[in-house]
Amino acid sequence: MAKKKRIVMVGGLMVTVIVIIAGIFYYFIREANIMEQIYKAARAGSFKTFNEISALEGVSYEDFAQFENFGGLSVPYKKEYLKENFKVKLFFPTEGENIKVKSVIRIANQTLLIIHMSYDHKNQTIIYEPISISDTPGDINTNEHYYDAENINKFLEECDVTKEDIAEYQEYILYDVVIKTWVDAHGGSYDGARKKMEALKLIDQTYEFSKVSE
């Protein structure tokens, strides 16, 4: 009888340990901020996790090559899920501990505003990278890129784009596109996910321009 009690106690203890381990796993994976969840899914090579997001282009090993771009994997959001004139994609570098959100916004017929942001996994930090401009003059077929304050401010003024507009673009890209579509696909509270993101450290380099364009 005593032996049976010991077996039951040991069995109960094992179940308790399993439940605790599962709870810890859930806390650190599911309850992590959304960018951390995206980072871990990307590092695990979990295409299934990303393919469950209907707003993203599907990725598989068969078509993997078409998503490889400049030293990483680039996965775009479908046009129908974005505001007009926006292009947004997730970018996973093959090296380092950052993931990026790359966005292009057409602010005039031949002028694009480029907004990139990154998530630093090691420091749990969101970084708004310096904006830039890509312009295609009417008499040539190649884009010219501008990274300096003088040219960027000139294009923004000509296109009537303010700092408030850019802040709205950044908020839309991060929260309405990346965070919301992830929550919609994988469950949870959008408000809760947003609060976790807003609690992260933010490094805003939006207007830290180069002195001259490259």
C-alpha positions in Angstrom: 0.0 0.0 0.0 2.8 2.4 0.9 4.5 1.5 -2.4 1.4 2.5 -4.3 1.2 5.8 -2.5 4.9 6.5 -3.3 4.1 5.7 -7.0 1.1 8.0 -7.0 3.1 10.8 -5.3 6.0 10.4 -7.8 3.6 10.4 -10.7 1.9 13.5 -9.3 5.2 15.2 -8.9 6.2 14.5 -12.5 2.9 15.9 -13.8 3.5 19.0 -11.7 7.0 19.4 -13.1 5.8 19.0 -16.6 3.0 21.6 -16.1 5.6 24.1 -14.6 8.0 23.5 -17.5 5.2 24.0 -20.0 4.1 27.2 -18.2 7.7 28.6 -18.3 7.9 27.8 -22.1 4.6 29.5 -22.7 5.7 32.5 -20.7 9.0 33.0 -22.5 7.8 32.1 -26.0 4.1 33.0 -26.3 4.2 35.9 -23.8 7.3 37.5 -25.2 6.8 40.7 -27.2 5.8 40.2 -30.8 9.1 41.1 -32.3 10.8 38.6 -30.1 8.3 36.0 -31.2 9.1 36.8 -34.8 12.8 36.7 -34.1 12.6 33.3 -32.5 10.4 31.9 -35.2 12.8 33.1 -37.9 15.9 31.7 -36.1 14.0 28.4 -35.8 13.3 28.4 -39.5 9.6 28.0 -38.8 8.0 28.7 -42.2 4.7 27.4 -40.8 4.6 30.2 -38.3 4.9 32.8 -41.0 2.6 31.0 -43.5 -0.2 31.2 -40.9 -0.2 35.0 -41.4 -2.4 35.5 -44.4 -1.1 39.0 -45.0 2.4 37.6 -45.7 3.5 36.0 -49.0 3.8 32.3 -48.4 7.3 30.8 -48.0 8.4 27.2 -48.6 11.7 25.4 -49.2 10.7 25.0 -52.9 10.5 28.8 -53.5 13.0 29.8 -50.8 15.5 31.3 -53.3 13.1 34.0 -54.5 12.9 35.5 -51.0 16.7 35.6 -50.5 17.9 39.2 -50.8 21.2 41.0 -49.8 22.4 38.6 -47.2 19.1 37.5 -45.7 15.5 36.4 -46.2 13.0 39.0 -47.3 9.2 38.2 -46.9 6.8 40.9 -48.2 3.3 41.7 -47.0 0.6 41.3 -49.7 -0.5 44.5 -51.4 -4.2 44.0 -50.5 -3.4 44.1 -46.8 -1.6 47.5 -47.0 -2.6 51.1 -47.5 -2.2 52.4 -51.0 1.3 53.4 -52.0 2.9 51.3 -49.2 5.2 48.3 -49.5 6.3 46.5 -46.3 8.4 43.4 -45.8 10.1 41.6 -43.0 13.8 41.1 -43.5 15.9 38.4 -41.6 19.6 38.9 -41.9 21.6 35.6 -42.1 24.0 37.0 -39.5 23.5 39.1 -36.3 20.7 39.3 -33.8 18.5 41.9 -35.5 15.4 41.6 -37.6 14.2 44.4 -39.8 11.0 45.8 -41.1 11.7 47.5 -44.5 9.1 49.9 -46.0 8.8 52.0 -49.1 6.1 54.7 -49.4 5.4 56.5 -52.7 5.0 60.1 -51.8 5.0 61.4 -55.4 4.9 59.9 -58.9 8.7 59.3 -59.0 9.7 59.8 -55.3 9.8 57.1 -52.6 10.2 57.6 -48.9 12.2 54.7 -47.4 11.5 53.8 -43.7 13.4 51.0 -42.0 13.2 49.9 -38.5 14.9 47.0 -36.7 14.5 44.9 -33.6 17.7 44.3 -31.5 17.1 40.8 -29.9 20.0 41.1 -27.5 19.0 44.4 -26.0 15.2 44.1 -26.6 15.2 47.4 -28.4 13.3 48.9 -31.3 15.4 51.1 -33.6 13.8 53.6 -36.0 16.6 53.9 -38.6 17.3 57.1 -40.6 14.8 57.7 -43.4 16.0 58.2 -47.0 14.7 59.2 -50.3 14.8 57.4 -53.7 13.9 59.5 -56.7 13.7 58.7 -60.4 14.3 61.9 -62.5 12.2 62.0 -65.6 15.2 62.0 -68.0 16.9 58.8 -66.6 15.9 55.3 -65.8 17.9 54.7 -62.6 17.0 55.7 -59.1 19.0 58.2 -57.2 19.2 57.7 -53.4 19.5 60.6 -50.9 20.7 60.2 -47.3 21.5 63.8 -46.4 19.4 66.3 -44.5 19.4 68.9 -47.3 18.0 66.7 -50.1 15.7 64.7 -47.9 14.1 67.8 -46.4 13.8 69.3 -49.9 11.9 66.3 -51.2 9.7 66.1 -48.1 8.7 69.8 -48.4 8.0 69.4 -52.1 5.8 66.4 -51.4 4.1 68.1 -48.4 5.2 65.3 -46.0 5.6 66.5 -42.4 7.4 64.9 -39.4 3.9 64.1 -38.0 3.1 62.2 -41.2 6.3 60.2 -40.9 5.6 59.3 -37.2 2.1 58.1 -38.4 3.7 56.0 -41.1 6.1 54.4 -38.6 3.3 53.7 -36.2 1.1 52.2 -38.9 3.9 50.0 -40.2 4.9 48.6 -36.8 1.6 48.3 -35.1 -1.2 48.1 -37.8 0.8 45.9 -40.1 3.4 43.8 -38.2 1.9 43.5 -34.8 -1.7 43.3 -35.7 -1.4 40.7 -38.4 0.8 38.5 -36.1 -1.8 38.7 -33.4 -4.7 38.0 -35.8 -2.9 34.9 -37.0 -1.6 33.6 -33.7 -4.1 34.8 -31.1 -3.8 37.0 -28.1 -4.7 40.6 -27.3 -3.7 43.3 -29.7 -3.9 45.9 -26.9 -1.7 43.7 -24.7 0.8 43.1 -27.5 0.9 46.8 -28.2 1.6 47.7 -24.6 4.5 45.2 -24.5 6.0 46.8 -27.6 5.5 50.3 -26.3 7.3 49.3 -23.1 10.5 48.4 -25.0 13.3 50.8 -25.3 13.1 52.9 -28.5 16.1 54.4 -30.2 14.8 57.0 -32.7 17.4 57.7 -35.4 14.8 58.9 -37.9 16.5 62.2 -38.6 20.1 61.3 -38.0 21.1 61.9 -41.6 24.4 61.4 -43.3 26.2 64.7 -44.1 26.3 63.9 -47.8 24.4 61.5 -50.0 26.1 58.4 -51.2 
